[in-house]
Amino acid sequence: MHMLWKVIGALLLIWLVISVAGVVIKGLFWLAVIGGVLFVATAALGWAKDRKQLK
């Protein structure tokens, strides 16, 4: 269980960095969009797995 949270946390950090880089570097707005989508998807996956573990 702890390993899963480490992986999800690392992925969330990576997607956040990619999103910020896309916003900071002009012309890479698509990178910010992809990073944001992947961030939300990873967070939803982690939330769903956690919720499944609690039942």
C-alpha atoms as a printed R data frame, in Angstrom:
   type eleno elety resid chain resno       x      y       z
1  ATOM     1    CA   MET     A     1   0.000  0.000   0.000
2  ATOM     2    CA   HIS     A     2   2.761  2.441   0.877
3  ATOM     3    CA   MET     A     3   4.559  1.787  -2.408
4  ATOM     4    CA   LEU     A     4   1.407  2.675  -4.328
5  ATOM     5    CA   TRP     A     5   1.207  6.051  -2.589
6  ATOM     6    CA   LYS     A     6   4.862  6.749  -3.346
7  ATOM     7    CA   VAL     A     7   4.274  6.055  -7.046
8  ATOM     8    CA   ILE     A     8   1.107  8.151  -7.145
9  ATOM     9    CA   GLY     A     9   2.836 10.986  -5.285
10 ATOM    10    CA   ALA     A    10   5.780 10.892  -7.687
11 ATOM    11    CA   LEU     A    11   3.460 10.945 -10.700
12 ATOM    12    CA   LEU     A    12   1.502 13.864  -9.272
13 ATOM    13    CA   LEU     A    13   4.737 15.776  -8.748
14 ATOM    14    CA   ILE     A    14   5.896 15.040 -12.305
15 ATOM    15    CA   TRP     A    15   2.570 16.155 -13.816
16 ATOM    16    CA   LEU     A    16   2.652 19.319 -11.728
17 ATOM    17    CA   VAL     A    17   6.161 20.181 -12.933
18 ATOM    18    CA   ILE     A    18   5.160 19.523 -16.554
19 ATOM    19    CA   SER     A    19   2.077 21.740 -16.175
20 ATOM    20    CA   VAL     A    20   4.069 24.597 -14.658
21 ATOM    21    CA   ALA     A    21   6.742 24.285 -17.362
22 ATOM    22    CA   GLY     A    22   4.021 24.480 -20.013
23 ATOM    23    CA   VAL     A    23   2.678 27.689 -18.508
24 ATOM    24    CA   VAL     A    24   6.087 29.299 -17.957
25 ATOM    25    CA   ILE     A    25   7.541 28.494 -21.377
26 ATOM    26    CA   LYS     A    26   5.552 30.436 -23.940
27 ATOM    27    CA   GLY     A    27   4.208 28.359 -26.797
28 ATOM    28    CA   LEU     A    28   3.942 25.176 -24.755
29 ATOM    29    CA   PHE     A    29   0.381 25.626 -23.552
30 ATOM    30    CA   TRP     A    30  -0.409 22.123 -24.837
31 ATOM    31    CA   LEU     A    31   2.133 20.783 -22.325
32 ATOM    32    CA   ALA     A    32   0.261 22.494 -19.492
33 ATOM    33    CA   VAL     A    33  -3.020 20.982 -20.688
34 ATOM    34    CA   ILE     A    34  -1.572 17.463 -20.930
35 ATOM    35    CA   GLY     A    35   0.097 17.814 -17.531
36 ATOM    36    CA   GLY     A    36  -3.155 19.028 -15.985
37 ATOM    37    CA   VAL     A    37  -5.168 16.182 -17.465
38 ATOM    38    CA   LEU     A    38  -2.640 13.598 -16.303
39 ATOM    39    CA   PHE     A    39  -2.525 15.196 -12.833
40 ATOM    40    CA   VAL     A    40  -6.297 14.967 -12.460
41 ATOM    41    CA   ALA     A    41  -6.381 11.398 -13.821
42 ATOM    42    CA   THR     A    42  -3.650 10.245 -11.435
43 ATOM    43    CA   ALA     A    43  -5.329 11.932  -8.464
44 ATOM    44    CA   ALA     A    44  -8.651 10.293  -9.371
45 ATOM    45    CA   LEU     A    45  -6.968  6.892  -9.685
46 ATOM    46    CA   GLY     A    46  -5.327  7.297  -6.288
47 ATOM    47    CA   TRP     A    47  -8.580  8.419  -4.709
48 ATOM    48    CA   ALA     A    48 -10.469  5.455  -6.230
49 ATOM    49    CA   LYS     A    49  -7.834  2.963  -5.059
50 ATOM    50    CA   ASP     A    50  -7.858  4.457  -1.565
51 ATOM    51    CA   ARG     A    51 -11.640  4.379  -1.402
52 ATOM    52    CA   LYS     A    52 -11.637  0.740  -2.570
53 ATOM    53    CA   GLN     A    53  -9.135 -0.158   0.194
54 ATOM    54    CA   LEU     A    54 -11.358  1.372   2.863
55 ATOM    55    CA   LYS     A    55 -14.362 -0.838   2.046
